[in-house]
Amino acid sequence: MKLLLSPVICALIGWVTNFLAVKMLFHPHKAIHIGPFVIQGIFPKRQKELAKSLGEMIERELISHADIKNVINDPSFIDKHKDVVLEYLDLFFREKLTTLHPMVGMFLNDDTLKTVRGMLSKELDEMLPKLINTTASELECSLDFKCLVQDKVECFSMEQLEAILFGIMKKEFRFIEIIGGVLGFIIGLIQVGIFLL
């Protein structure tokens, strides 16, 4: 009977050990002092280091100012903005500018508006890239991805961080627990084999 129970007990020990190991990634949230020993979950203990590393990794590997520059310097991006500006100016000339004085409405007929739109279109071809480059430079100076991510992760409560990580890695954490049970069961079978020899 003892030999039969050995794999089951080892499987239970393996599962419980890994279950506790997963829980101890986050718990206890606050440090518990027992004599010279300090017990605290890995993530609560190293939240600042995690936040800093995550910020550096995101800026280095995932998103950078160069990525934003590439997007906003894309000709299709500029064309979309040019169309929006021209639409707004067309609306401004037709509806708002003509209300200033009746004479303005007389001069702003369709042919005049078409000529003005053509001139504005050429001006925008020169002006928009410069404006977008200025905006990109301002963003580079004022938007620090590393600090932004670091500050946000540092401000997370441990409950939030735990919920986020468990939401992403629930299956992986469950697999770790199960593999502990499976390995424990195999070790139990090996022990039974050794005892029977």
C-alpha positions in Angstrom: 0.0 0.0 0.0 2.9 2.4 0.9 4.5 1.7 -2.5 1.2 2.4 -4.3 0.7 5.7 -2.4 4.3 6.9 -3.0 3.6 8.2 -6.6 0.4 9.9 -5.5 2.0 11.5 -2.5 5.0 12.7 -4.6 2.6 14.1 -7.3 0.7 16.0 -4.5 3.9 17.3 -3.1 5.1 18.4 -6.6 1.8 20.1 -7.4 1.6 21.9 -4.0 5.2 23.0 -4.2 4.7 24.6 -7.7 1.3 26.0 -6.6 3.0 27.8 -3.7 5.9 28.9 -5.9 3.5 30.6 -8.3 1.6 32.2 -5.4 4.9 33.4 -3.9 5.6 35.4 -7.1 3.0 37.9 -5.7 2.4 37.0 -2.1 2.9 38.3 0.5 2.5 41.8 -0.9 4.1 43.4 2.1 7.4 42.2 3.7 7.1 39.9 6.7 10.1 39.9 9.0 10.8 36.7 10.8 14.0 37.2 12.8 16.8 37.8 10.2 14.6 36.6 7.3 12.3 38.7 5.2 9.5 37.0 3.3 7.9 38.9 0.4 6.6 38.0 -3.1 9.1 38.5 -5.9 7.1 41.0 -7.9 6.2 43.2 -4.9 9.8 43.1 -3.7 11.2 44.0 -7.1 8.4 46.2 -8.6 10.7 49.2 -9.2 13.4 47.1 -10.9 10.6 45.4 -13.0 9.2 48.8 -14.0 12.6 50.1 -15.0 13.5 47.0 -17.0 10.1 47.0 -18.7 10.4 50.6 -19.6 13.8 50.1 -21.1 12.8 47.0 -23.0 9.7 48.7 -24.5 11.6 51.7 -25.6 14.5 49.6 -27.0 12.5 46.7 -28.6 8.9 47.7 -29.1 8.3 51.4 -29.7 10.6 54.3 -30.2 10.6 57.9 -31.4 12.1 56.6 -34.7 8.9 54.5 -35.1 6.7 57.5 -34.6 8.8 59.5 -37.1 8.5 56.8 -39.7 4.7 56.8 -39.3 4.2 60.5 -39.4 6.6 61.1 -42.3 4.8 58.5 -44.4 3.4 60.3 -47.5 -0.1 58.7 -47.0 -0.2 60.1 -43.4 0.7 63.6 -44.7 -1.8 63.3 -47.6 -4.6 62.4 -45.1 -3.8 65.5 -43.0 -3.6 67.7 -46.1 -7.1 66.5 -47.2 -8.5 67.3 -43.7 -6.9 70.8 -43.8 -8.2 71.5 -47.3 -11.7 70.4 -46.3 -11.7 72.6 -43.3 -10.4 75.6 -45.3 -13.1 75.0 -48.0 -15.8 75.0 -45.3 -14.3 78.1 -43.7 -14.3 80.0 -47.0 -17.8 78.9 -48.1 -19.6 79.3 -44.7 -17.7 81.5 -42.3 -15.7 83.9 -44.4 -18.7 84.9 -46.5 -20.6 85.9 -43.4 -18.1 88.7 -42.7 -19.3 90.9 -45.6 -21.7 90.4 -48.5 -18.9 91.6 -50.9 -16.7 88.7 -49.9 -19.3 86.2 -51.0 -19.4 87.9 -54.5 -15.6 87.4 -55.0 -15.5 83.9 -53.6 -17.3 82.1 -56.5 -16.5 78.5 -57.5 -13.6 79.4 -59.8 -11.9 81.6 -57.3 -12.3 79.0 -54.6 -10.8 76.4 -57.0 -7.8 78.6 -57.6 -7.3 79.4 -53.9 -7.6 75.6 -53.1 -4.9 74.9 -55.7 -2.6 77.5 -54.2 -3.3 76.2 -50.7 -2.6 72.7 -51.8 0.9 73.7 -53.1 1.6 75.6 -49.9 0.5 72.6 -47.8 2.8 70.3 -49.7 5.7 72.5 -48.4 4.3 73.4 -45.0 2.9 70.1 -43.7 6.2 68.1 -43.8 8.0 70.9 -41.9 5.1 71.1 -39.4 5.1 67.4 -38.9 8.9 67.3 -38.4 8.6 70.0 -35.8 5.8 68.0 -34.0 8.0 64.9 -34.1 10.9 66.8 -32.6 8.7 68.2 -29.9 7.3 64.7 -29.1 10.9 63.4 -28.9 11.8 66.0 -26.3 8.6 65.8 -24.3 7.6 62.1 -24.6 9.9 59.6 -22.8 8.5 56.1 -23.3 10.8 54.5 -20.8 9.8 56.9 -18.0 6.1 56.8 -18.9 6.0 53.0 -18.7 8.2 52.9 -15.6 5.9 55.4 -13.8 2.8 53.6 -14.7 4.1 50.1 -13.6 5.4 51.6 -10.4 2.0 53.1 -9.7 0.2 49.8 -10.2 -1.1 48.2 -7.0 0.1 44.6 -6.5 -3.5 43.5 -7.0 -3.6 45.2 -10.5 -0.2 43.8 -11.5 -1.2 40.3 -10.3 -4.5 40.5 -12.2 -2.7 41.7 -15.4 0.0 39.0 -15.3 -2.5 36.2 -14.4 -4.8 37.4 -17.2 -1.9 37.1 -19.7 -0.2 33.9 -18.3 -3.0 32.0 -16.6 -2.4 28.9 -18.8 1.3 29.0 -18.3 1.0 29.3 -14.5 -1.5 26.3 -14.5 0.9 24.3 -16.6 3.7 24.9 -14.1 1.4 23.6 -11.3 0.4 20.5 -13.4 4.0 19.8 -14.5 5.0 19.8 -10.8 2.4 17.1 -10.1 3.5 15.0 -13.2 7.2 15.2 -12.2 6.3 14.3 -8.6 4.3 11.3 -9.9 7.3 10.1 -12.1 9.7 10.5 -9.2 7.3 8.4 -7.0 7.2 5.7 -9.7 11.0 5.7 -9.8 11.1 5.3 -6.0 8.7 2.4 -6.2 10.9 0.8 -8.9 14.0 1.3 -6.7 12.3 -0.2 -3.6 11.1 -3.2 -5.6 14.6 -4.0 -6.9 
